[in-house]
Amino acid sequence: MALISTRDRVFELLEGETLLEGLERTGHKVEYQCRSGYCGSCRLRILEGSVTYREPPLAFLGRDEILPCCCCVEGDVRLDCGLSGEDEGLSDSLLK
């Protein structure tokens, strides 16, 4: 399982879970709309690591940007993403 590091937390992705779903589960604030790589609303900056895509996303991606809704994590990654305000006290038991 890949370790995902953000500004506030480190967690493991669950089997079959998208990166966007893992971020939501752990209380991170990520905007989204389509969940398919079309709109680009979930665009995040990747600081370390790499991702791939089963199909190239239709949304424009700049340098060091990823779409967590449809990317496949290739090992551990570090993202420029923070928690949503109301989820800062999320229990550590939900992170694994």
C-alpha positions in Angstrom: 0.0 0.0 0.0 1.2 3.5 -0.8 1.8 6.1 1.9 0.3 9.4 1.1 1.8 12.5 2.8 0.1 15.9 2.9 0.8 19.1 4.9 -1.2 17.7 7.8 -1.2 13.9 7.8 0.3 10.7 6.5 -2.0 7.8 5.6 -2.2 4.6 3.5 -4.5 4.2 0.6 -6.9 1.3 1.0 -7.1 -1.4 -1.7 -9.2 -0.3 -4.6 -9.5 3.3 -3.2 -8.7 6.2 -5.5 -6.4 8.9 -4.3 -9.4 11.3 -4.1 -11.4 8.8 -2.0 -8.4 8.4 0.4 -8.0 12.1 0.8 -11.8 12.5 1.5 -11.7 9.6 4.0 -8.9 11.2 5.9 -10.5 14.7 6.1 -8.7 16.6 3.4 -10.3 19.4 1.5 -10.3 18.6 -2.2 -12.7 20.2 -4.7 -14.2 17.9 -7.3 -17.0 17.5 -9.7 -16.7 14.8 -12.3 -14.4 12.2 -10.7 -13.3 11.1 -14.1 -10.5 13.5 -15.2 -12.7 15.7 -17.4 -13.2 18.9 -15.3 -9.9 19.3 -13.5 -11.6 20.6 -10.3 -9.6 18.1 -8.1 -6.2 19.2 -9.5 -3.4 19.1 -6.8 0.3 19.7 -6.9 2.5 16.7 -6.3 5.7 17.4 -4.4 7.3 14.0 -4.5 6.6 10.7 -6.1 4.8 9.9 -9.3 1.4 8.8 -10.7 0.1 7.3 -13.9 -3.2 7.3 -15.7 -5.0 4.4 -17.2 -6.3 6.8 -19.8 -5.0 10.3 -20.4 -7.2 12.8 -18.5 -9.0 15.4 -20.7 -8.4 18.2 -18.2 -5.3 20.3 -18.6 -2.5 19.5 -16.2 0.4 21.9 -15.5 3.8 20.9 -14.4 3.7 18.9 -11.1 -0.1 18.7 -11.1 -2.2 15.5 -10.8 -5.9 14.6 -10.8 -6.5 12.5 -7.7 -9.9 11.3 -9.0 -8.3 9.2 -11.7 -4.6 8.8 -11.2 -2.8 5.6 -10.1 -0.3 6.2 -7.4 3.2 4.7 -8.2 4.5 4.2 -4.7 4.6 6.8 -1.9 3.7 10.4 -2.8 3.7 13.8 -1.1 1.0 16.3 -2.0 0.4 20.0 -1.4 -3.0 19.5 0.2 -4.5 20.3 3.7 -7.3 19.2 5.9 -10.7 20.8 5.8 -11.3 22.9 8.9 -13.9 20.7 10.5 -11.9 17.5 10.1 -8.7 18.5 11.9 -9.6 16.3 14.9 -10.3 13.2 12.8 -9.5 10.0 14.7 -6.2 8.3 13.7 -8.1 5.0 13.6 -9.7 6.2 10.4 -6.4 6.8 8.7 -5.5 3.1 8.2 
